[in-house]
Amino acid sequence: MSILDAAYLVLQDFPAGLNTKAILRRIFNKELWRPGTGTTPDATLYAGIIREIAAKGEAARFARGPVKGTFIANPLYKPAA
């Protein structure tokens, strides 16, 4: 599972939104993903979420949360059948 897939699963349980460090804590606790050799997985996650939002807009799995620096699972996202 990719870090973005894991983040989406985590965010589905937190409609108020989470920052990337909180998302990663939950990913690690649930053992959904393990980091590689990079030393900044929170920066990697942040960049990946921002890239997906920029590329896909309303079709992205993520949206910016109500508090600066947080993200939510996009309620408008429709997974492919």
C-alpha positions as CSV (number, residue, x, y, z in Angstrom):
1,M,0.0,0.0,0.0
2,S,1.3,3.4,-0.8
3,I,1.6,6.2,1.7
4,L,-1.2,8.1,0.0
5,D,-3.5,5.1,0.0
6,A,-2.8,4.7,3.7
7,A,-3.4,8.4,4.4
8,Y,-6.8,8.2,2.7
9,L,-7.8,5.2,4.8
10,V,-6.8,7.1,8.0
11,L,-8.5,10.3,7.0
12,Q,-11.8,8.6,6.4
13,D,-12.1,8.2,10.2
14,F,-11.3,11.8,11.0
15,P,-13.7,14.2,9.3
16,A,-12.4,17.2,11.2
17,G,-9.0,16.7,9.5
18,L,-5.4,15.9,10.6
19,N,-2.0,17.2,9.9
20,T,0.6,15.0,8.2
21,K,2.4,14.1,11.4
22,A,-0.9,12.9,13.0
23,I,-1.7,11.0,9.8
24,L,1.6,9.3,9.9
25,R,1.3,8.3,13.6
26,R,-1.9,6.6,12.8
27,I,-0.5,4.9,9.7
28,F,2.4,3.6,11.7
29,N,0.2,2.4,14.6
30,K,-2.0,0.5,12.1
31,E,1.0,-0.8,10.3
32,L,-0.4,0.3,6.9
33,W,2.9,1.6,5.5
34,R,6.6,1.5,6.4
35,P,9.0,4.3,5.5
36,G,11.9,3.6,3.2
37,T,15.3,5.3,3.5
38,G,13.9,8.9,3.5
39,T,14.2,10.8,6.7
40,T,11.2,13.1,6.3
41,P,8.1,11.0,5.6
42,D,5.8,13.8,6.8
43,A,7.2,16.1,4.1
44,T,6.8,13.3,1.5
45,L,3.2,12.8,2.5
46,Y,2.5,16.5,2.5
47,A,4.0,16.9,-1.0
48,G,2.1,13.9,-2.3
49,I,-1.3,15.2,-1.0
50,I,-0.7,18.7,-2.4
51,R,0.3,17.2,-5.8
52,E,-2.8,15.1,-5.9
53,I,-5.1,18.0,-5.0
54,A,-3.4,20.2,-7.6
55,A,-3.6,17.6,-10.4
56,K,-7.1,16.3,-9.8
57,G,-8.9,19.1,-8.1
58,E,-12.3,18.0,-6.8
59,A,-11.7,14.5,-8.1
60,A,-8.7,14.1,-5.6
61,R,-9.0,11.8,-2.6
62,F,-7.9,14.7,-0.3
63,A,-9.0,18.2,0.4
64,R,-7.6,20.9,2.6
65,G,-8.9,20.8,6.1
66,P,-10.6,23.6,8.1
67,V,-7.4,24.4,10.0
68,K,-4.3,25.5,8.2
69,G,-1.9,22.5,7.5
70,T,-4.6,19.9,7.9
71,F,-6.3,17.6,5.3
72,I,-9.5,15.7,5.1
73,A,-10.8,12.8,3.0
74,N,-12.6,14.6,0.1
75,P,-16.3,14.1,0.5
76,L,-16.7,14.6,-3.3
77,Y,-14.3,11.8,-4.2
78,K,-15.9,8.9,-6.1
79,P,-13.6,5.8,-6.3
80,A,-13.6,4.0,-9.6
81,A,-15.9,1.0,-9.7
